[in-house]
Amino acid sequence: MRLGELSLSLEAGVAGVVSEADAAIRALNSGAHPALAPLARLLLRTESMASSKIEGIATGVRALARAEARVETGGTVGATALEVLANMDAMQLALDQASAVGRFGVGEITTIHRRLMERTVNAERIAGQIRTSQNWIGGNDDNPCGADFVPPPPEEVASLLDDLCSAINDERLPPMVQAAVVHAQFETIHPFADGNGRAGRALIHVVLKRRQVAPAYVPPVSVVLAAERDRYIEGLTRFRGDRVGDWIEQFAAAGWRGAKLAAAYLEAVRRLIDAWRATLTASSARPRSDAAAWLVIDALPAYPVITAPVAAAATGRSKPQVYEALEQLQACGVLVPVSASRRNRSWEAAGLLDLLERLEAGHLP
């Protein structure tokens, strides 16, 4: 099936779920403004982690935050953490660059995939490279006998991707319907040797941002899909079996749930920021209103484990000012030192990672 040939007529119930999801994601984004960019990165982090988790690439929220801080200071981290961090980079690229082009094309897809896979062992061979051989899902490594799904042969991939990109550029479908069919079709084409699931879920957010449904805050759809992974796979199978309406309803319901989760956690994080500010205000050495400590607090949702170089870049303040701020925040309990070492120090934002663990698990705060 090519999306250019797709004829859709949604049942009233499905159309209602699509409309509710669209409204929930738009409501999530309605309060966004540049000063809240750290909250946007918090949601992107959560979506990237959950998308990786669906593929069996899982690391804890706290472990990932600490790994990110080690990378920032030139330290080494494990392969799994590197893959999840690469997924964050690819998602950010998809939102910042791929969604902004006038006409989306195959080049944008390969760029997203290259960023996603550039830290893997076989990066030179597979990153950004459209497959030229048959692949399959499930079964054994030698042949597709017993496979759960066999994608189209390699000679059809180029034309199918062109058709997919045309669908991304075509705005006649409702945005949630467009995102649902684009994602499912990408997974059906399976154009890469590896990384198809994560790249395909990035395309969801490309569509939603291009359509201005989610211009700032990504709804963590993958959190919902990861919680019901088998049902998610079944939904993609139904799409391939011409039960497109069933898949659209399932996808839209996941979008609605993701938006509601995100809204609840953004409010919980805002309350935590207020509590940090109150703690700093009540401290014995309350900083001046223009001190760097207040700016560091604002940056913490984006960097739940923060280092001095990251804090300096995020706040635009000098290193002496930043170190003073970090010491002030540690003294009043807003920041907790990750290690006792004086070299390559990092600090954890008190209470924030506990919230993120619940969000990544799909629980309401």
Secondary structure as UniProt FT lines:
FT   HELIX           3..5
FT   HELIX           12..30
FT   HELIX           34..36
FT   HELIX           37..54
FT   TURN            55..56
FT   HELIX           61..72
FT   TURN            73..74
FT   HELIX           79..96
FT   HELIX           98..100
FT   HELIX           106..117
FT   TURN            118..119
FT   TURN            121..122
FT   HELIX           123..126
FT   TURN            127..128
FT   TURN            145..146
FT   HELIX           154..169
FT   HELIX           175..189
FT   HELIX           196..210
FT   TURN            211..212
FT   HELIX           221..227
FT   HELIX           229..240
FT   TURN            241..242
FT   HELIX           244..282
FT   TURN            284..285
FT   TURN            289..290
FT   HELIX           292..299
FT   TURN            300..302
FT   STRAND          305..307
FT   HELIX           308..315
FT   HELIX           319..331
FT   TURN            332..333
FT   STRAND          335..337
FT   STRAND          346..349
FT   TURN            350..351
FT   HELIX           352..360
FT   TURN            361..362
//
